[in-house]
Structures are given as structure tokens and as C-alpha cells.
Amino acid sequence: MMDTSEKIFVAGYRGLVGSALMRRLEREGFHNIPKRDRSQLDLGDERAVQSFFAKERPAIVIFAAAKVGGIKANNDFPVEFLLDNLRIQNIIIHSAYETGVRKLLFLGSSCIYPKLAPQPIPETALLGGPLEPTNEAYAIAKIAGIKLCQAYAREYGANFISAMPTNLYGPNDNFDLETSHVLAALLRKAHEAKTRKARELAVWGSGTPRREFLHVDDLASACLFLLEKYDSPEIINVGCGEDISIRELAELICAIVGFEGQLAWDDTKPDGTPRKLLDVTKLHNLGWRPTIPLRDGIAQTYEWFLKNVAH
């Protein structure tokens, strides 16, 4: 069992995942959680990070920091996606080992898997084929992070584990249409179309790709579960085991938001991978399952959006 007085450092604590982890840890009674935002600690500054680790000596590190974005951002800025992510994760994983961190949880992403991986995607599919070109830079960085954690485990016996979450959504998501992921982008577009009393809503692609979505509070619960119950350097998938077409997602979001116009599909725009569903057998067998149904989760995220973004 984890002791609630243990010092836990969440790298990237203000992001979508990091903020959900903070809510969960605080709810579970963890109180020794040093917070450093970007103005206090630049995670890409090796000396600053090393001195933070040397001073604070966290027992547990959860790596939830990353430069992330949707298809467009990944496509437009491959250099930044590679360099920034590699630099930050190398510095943190190395500093964690150097200062004797008891356990590190590295969070990857389902985009590490080959574009045409078997569906649902088992953990063994890693490196089994070419990646989806539109997010290759990000995926390569994440794969390097996984391999570095496994190398520390193999060479030095470090308890560094890696979890691969599916597509996430929830409070503190990025709703900037230039860089956001599909669910947040659709939520914002539907809200704005409703506000403008528009007759139709333009949506990228054909609507046929299928995606799996997990509420970020469910991911936070899975992370704590894995910190307590999982000690293998082998990667483990985190998802809900069910997917939905982008068309069904758009219709569900319009119903929740109350947009009554038509959907206009722009099939000149890219679809990305045809299907991306994770095989979560391994995690289910350990005894974890999500608790937030998609409709409830989206409704709750929309409430958050109205309070924090829309005005």
C-alpha cells in the first residue's frame, strides 16, 4: 500500500492528466505533493530539474508532462514535438533514478502503436509496423521514454513502469481549435454553432473512424491502482475497451450541447487512423475498470467548459 505521507511529484501537474492526478491524490488523502509550475521549474532545464530532485527527493514520480496536440499541430511542428518531449522525459527519468525515486510511472499514449495494428490493440503490437505519419514525432518520443524506463529497469533494477492511456477528455482539456483533440474540438464547435444559431456544423473527415475515449478522472484512478499493484517494466494499456465512431460522437455531443442543426462532413480533411481501440485485458485482469460512462463524462466536461472557457 502507498503511504499518504509519501512525497509524490507529478510532472506536468497543471495539464489535463496532471490536474486529474492532483484531484485524485488530494481526495485520497495524499498531502506531500510538491507543486512546481512552469514559472518555478522548467522541466526542460536539466540543472534546475536535478536540483529540484536533489532537494525534494520524491518517493514517487508520475510523468504526465508532454507537448501534445491533434493531427494539425503534430503535422506542423515535428521538430518541437520530438525535441521537447525527448528532452523533458530524459531529464526527469534520469533525475528520478539519480535521486533514488522508489517508483516512477511514465505515461505514454495509444499513438505509440502501429497505424495498422490489430484491433483491439494488445501491448505486444508495439514496434510491429509503421506509425501513423500525422503523429509520428510525438509517438517516437513516447516510445523512447518507454524504452528508457525499461532500460533503467533492466540495467539498474529501477521500478519504472509505463502505462498507455487511450484518448482522454475531461476538465482542463485543451479547447483551442488549432491544437485540440477531437472530442474537445467538437464540444467547442457545437457550443459555438449553438450560440450563433448556425444551421450547420462543419466536421473534419468522413465520420467513419472509430475512437475510444476515457475520462481523465478514470485515468487518474487507474494510475493510483497501477502504482499500488503493478511492478512490471512491460507496458500496460489503460482504456475502457469500447469505441465509438466520430459520427456517433459528434451526434452525442450535439445532443448534450443542445445544437439542433445539421452536421456537414468535410471529407477533404484527413481521418487519421481508421480505428484505435486498446486491448485492456491485462488491466481488467488486475482488477481495474473505469466508472464514468461517456455521456455523463461529456456532460460534466461541457459544464466545466461553460464555467471556465465559454465566457
N, C-alpha and C positions, 0 to 999 in steps of 0.2 A: 504493500500500500504506500501511496505517496503521503508524505507528511505535509500538512498545510503550512508549516512554517518554513519548508524548503524554499530556497531562493530560485525563482523561475524567471528567466529572461525571454521575453517574446520579441524577437527581431521583427520589426515591421508592425508594431502594436496598434498603429492607427488605421491600417488598411482594413479591407473587408474581412479578411480572415483574422488578422491580429486583434481587431476590436471585438470580434465574436469570442476569441480565446480569452480576452481580458474579462468580458462579461461573465463567461463561464467560470473562470478561475475564481473571480471575486464571489460569485454565487456559491461556489463550493467551499468558500472559507479560506482560500489561499490569500495571504496578505503580504508576502515578502516578494513583491514583483517590481523590480526597478524599472521605471519608465524613462525612456530617452526618445524624444522626437528628433526630427532631422536637424533642428537648430542646435540641439545639445550634443548629438552624436551622429556624425556622418558615417554610415555603415560601409562606405567605400574608402574610408581613410584608415589604412592599416594601423598606424601608430595610435590613433585615437581609440580604435576598437580594442587593440591589445591592452592599452592602459585601462580601459573600462573593465575588461575581463579580469585583469590582474587585481584591480581594486575591489570589484564587486564579488568575484568568484561565484557565479551562479552554479547551482547544483544541476539544474535542468535548463536546456535551451530549446526553444521551439522556433524553427526558422520559417517565418511567414513573410519575409521581405522579398519583394521582386518587382522588377519593372514589367508591368503587364499591359495587355491591350488586346483589342479584337483583330480581325483579319487585316483591316486597313493599316493600323499602327504597326503591326508586325511586319507587314509588307514594305512599309515606307522607311522603317528605321532598323534594319537588321544589325547594323554595327552596334548601335546603342543597346539593343536587346541582348546581344551576345556579350559585349564588354562589361556593361553594368552588372548584369546578373552573375557572370563568372567572377568578377572582382568581389562583389559583396559576399557571395557564398563561400569563396575560397578563404577570405579573411575571417569570416565568422566560424566556419568549421575548424580551421586551423587554430584560432584563438581558443575555441572551446576545448580542443584536445590539449593544448599547451597549459591550460589552467585547471585541468583535471575535472571537467564537467562530467557528472555521473551518467547523464543520458542526454542525447540530442535527437530531436525529431525534425527531420528535413521534409518539408512539404513540396512535392513535385506538382505534376499536373497530368491530366489524361492525354494531353497533346504530345507526350513523350513517345506514344505508341505509333507504329507504322500507319500510314494513311489507309492501307487496305488490310488492317489487322482483322483476325477472326472476330466475329461478334457473338455474344458479348466478349470483351477483350480480357483475356487472362493475363496475369502478371508475366507469364513466360513469353508473351509476344514482344517484349522489349527488344529492340535491335533486330527484329525479324524481317525488316524490309524498309523501303524508303519512307521518309516522313512526309507529312502534308507540307508542301512548299510554302504556303502562306504563313505558317508559324514555325518554320524550321529553326530560326535563330534562337527563339525562346526555348524550344524543345531541346536543342543541342546543349544549351546552358544547363537546363534542368537535368539532363542525362549525365552531364559532367558532375553535377552536385551529388547525384545518386551514387555514381561510381567512386567519388571521393569519400563519401561516407562508408561505402563498402570496403574501400582500401584501408581506411583507418580501423575498421573492424577486423579485417584480416591481418594487417601488419602489426597493429598495436592492441588488439582486443577491445577497442572502444565500443561502447554500447550506443552506436549511432544508427538510428532506424529511419526509414523513408516511407512516407505514405503518399499515394497518388489520388488526390481528390478528382471527382468528375466536375462538370460545370457548376459553379457556385453562384448564389444570389442571396440578397438579404439587405438589411440595414447597412449603411456606409458603402454600398456598391457605388461604382463609378457610373454616373448618368450623363457624362459628356458624350454627345453623339459621335464625335470624331474618334474616340478611343474606347468606347464602352463595348461590352459583350452583348449578345443578342437579347437576353431577357430584359436587362436594364434599358437597353436602347428602345425595345418595343414598348416598354412601360411608359417611357418618357414620350415617345412619338404618339402613342394612343392618348395620353393625357393632353398633349398639346393640340392634337386634332380635335378632341372633345371641346377643349377651351375655345378653339377658333370656330367651332361648329362646322368643321370641314365635312365634306360629303365622302371623301375617301382618304385612305391612309396608305402611303407607298411603303412597300416592304421589299427588302433585298432578296433576290433569288427566286426559287420556284416554290418554296414552302415544303418541299418533299423531304429534305434531310431530317434525320431523327436525332434528338439530343436528350441526354439525361440531365436532370437538374437536382441539386441538393441544397437545401437551406443551410446557410453558413453556420447557424447555431447547431445544426446536426453535425456538421464537420467538427465543430469545437468539442462536442460531446465525444465524437469518435477519437479525437486527438488525446483527450484525457484517458479514455479507455485504453488506447494503444500504449501510452506512457506507463500505464499500470500493468498491462497484460501481454505486451509484445516485445520480444527482445531479439528478433532475428534481423540480420542485415538485409535479408531479402525484401524487396518492395512489396507493399500491400495496397490494394485498391480500396478507395472509400467512395461509395455511391449508394444509390437507393435500389439499383437493379431494375429500374423501369425507365423507358424513354417515351418521348412524345414527338410528333412531327412539328416542325416550325410553324406550319399552318395551324395545327391544333393549339399550339402555344399562343400564337397571335390572336386566335379566336377567344381563348380563355382570358387573355389579358384584356381584350376589348370588353368582354363581359364584366370583368372585375372593375375596370375603369369607368364603364358606362359609355363607351364610344359606340354609336349605333350606325356609323357609315360603313362603306364598303372597304375591303382590303384590295389594294392594287399591287400585284406581284411584278417586280421588275426582274425578269429573267436574263437581262443583260449583265446583271451583277453576280459575283461568284457565290456558290453554295457552300464551299468548303467540303469537308469530308461527308460522304453520304450518310454514314451512321456512326455514332460513337457512344456505345453502351459498355460500361465496365462490368466485368465478372466479379461480383463481390462475395463469392462463395467462401473465400478464405476468412474474410472479416465476419460474415454471418456465422461461420463455424466456431469462431472465437466467442460469439455471443452478443455481438452488437448489431442493432438495427436502428434506422432513422425513425423519428416520431412525427415529423411535420409534413402533412400532405401538401402537394404542390399548390392547390387552390388557396389553402389557408396561408401558406407561406408567401404567395404573391400578394394576397390581400393585405397581409401585415407589412410587406415591403412597400406597397403603394401608400399605406398610411404614413410610413416613415418618410417616403418621398414627398408627400403633401406637406408634412411638417417641416422638413429640412431642406428640400431642394426647390419645390414648385414655387414658393413665394419668393 
